[in-house]
Amino acid sequence: MKVKKVKIGIKSLKEVLEDFAETAEAIERGEKVKRRRGYYFENLAAFRRALTEKRLEVLHVVKREKPSSVYELAKLLKRDVKNVTQDLEYLKQIGLVEIRRTKEKQERNIPEVKYDKIDLQIAV
């Protein structure tokens, strides 16, 4: 089985804009540009606010237990559904979790994590 990773990094706004400018210039010259995917935070403090212990636990339990609903996930975590829903929405916004909606007997939101590892990169 191939391990799927998601890349997270720390980059200043200046570095992000420089990367964007380099990519735009390469495209303008007609060069083929390799698609890079990752999620970046401006500093370590922003990263820590985004990926708290509880949110990392949400990711871990979703990956390991594959809950069939947000309610089931909240029960597994022994947390309030409202708080788990808020954490899932934030993790969805930053691209670390997907929410699949189903319409069986009743509509359900099924959280999914489609990677095995988070690769944190910090430039020195």
Number of C-alpha atoms within 10 A of each C-alpha: 3 5 7 10 13 16 14 18 18 20 18 13 13 10 12 14 12 12 12 12 12 11 17 14 12 13 12 10 9 9 11 10 10 7 6 6 9 13 14 20 17 15 14 13 10 12 15 11 10 16 15 12 10 13 18 14 13 23 19 15 17 23 17 11 11 15 19 16 20 20 19 15 23 19 14 14 16 10 13 12 16 12 11 21 17 12 20 21 17 16 20 16 11 12 13 19 21 17 17 12 12 13 8 7 6 6 10 16 17 19 25 20 19 14 13 14 12 12 12 13 12 12 6 3
